Amino acid sequence: MFDLTKFIILFLCCLSGFMIVSYEGVAERRGWPIGEKFALSNPSWVGILGIFNLIGSIVLSFILNPWWSALVVFSLGFLGNLIMTSIFKKNTQILALVLSIITYILVLIYVF
């Protein structure tokens, strides 16, 4: 059975994961500053958090909703990342970290 609340929370979790994981590559090409914690070349807790967000949201979506919702969460997370990074530019780092922490809380409250 499809649960829209869980789907939205997992989409936001996937979005924050994509934002964290992909920021370094985008920032290097566009000349934006890269925070020490967001550089995936030297893994930090923020990079690990982003990878867990990305993979965990897809796995949870596959388990909790119909199988196809995992594909939609992944696709919308990727497209949302492109849009949000284009809009927020250098501030993507702060937004991604805040969104990631909020989605962890929401996952703990509403999903589990």
N, C-alpha and C positions, 0 to 999 in steps of 0.2 A: 504494500500500500504506500502511495506517495505522500510524504509529509513535507509540506511547503516550508514550514518553519525550519526544519532541519536542513532542507535543501539550501535555503538562503544563508543560514549560518555556515554551512560547509562551503558554499560558494565564496563567502567573504574570507573564510580561512584559506582557501586555495588562492584567492586573489592576493592576500597578504604574503603568502609563501612565494608566489611568482614575483611580487614586487621586491622582496628581499633577495631572492636568488638571482634575478636578472639585472638588478640595479648596477652592479659593477661594470658589466659589459656595455650597458647603455651610457653610463657616465663617462667611461673611457672614450667612447666614440664622439660624444658631444662636449667633452671638456668640462664636465661638472665635477665638483669635489666628491671624493669617496671617503666616507668615514671609515676609521680603522676597523670598526666592528662589522662593516658591510663588505669588506674585501674578502671574497671567498678564497682567494689565494692563500691566506692564512686564516684558517677556520676559527671563528669565534662563536660565542653562544648565540649571537643573532643569526649567523649563517646556518647553524644547526637548527635553530628554531624555525627558520624559513623552510628548510628541507623537510622537517617534521610536519609543518603546516601543509605543504604541498602534497606530500605523499599520504599523510594521514587523512586529509579531507577527501581525497579520491577513494581511499580504501573504505572509510566510514560511509561515504555516499553509496558505494557499491553494496555494502552490507545492510544499511538501514533503509535504503530506498530501492526502487527497481534498478536493475543492472545498468540500464541506459543513462540513469541520472549521473553516474560517475563520468561518463563521456561529456555530458552537458556541463557538469561542474568544472571539469578540466578546460573545456573550450571557452566557457564564459570567464573563467579565471584568467586565462591567457589573454583574451580580448580586453577584459577589464584592466589588466595590467598595462597593456599598450595604451589604453585611453588615459588611465590615471597617471602613468609616468609622463605622458605628453602634457597633461594639464599641470601637474604639480612640480615637474622638473626637479630642481635641487631639493625641494621639500619632501620628495617621495620617501626618503630615508625615515624621516620622523613619522610620516603618515603610516608607512608600512609597519613600523615598530609598534605604534599605538594600536593600529588595527589588529595586529597579530596578538597582542596581549588581550584586547577586548574579545576577539574571537575565541581564544583559549578559555576565557571565563564563560562565554556563551555556550561553548561546546560542553564544558563541565556541568552547566546548569540545565540546558535543554536537551542535549543529546544523550548524556549518560544519566 
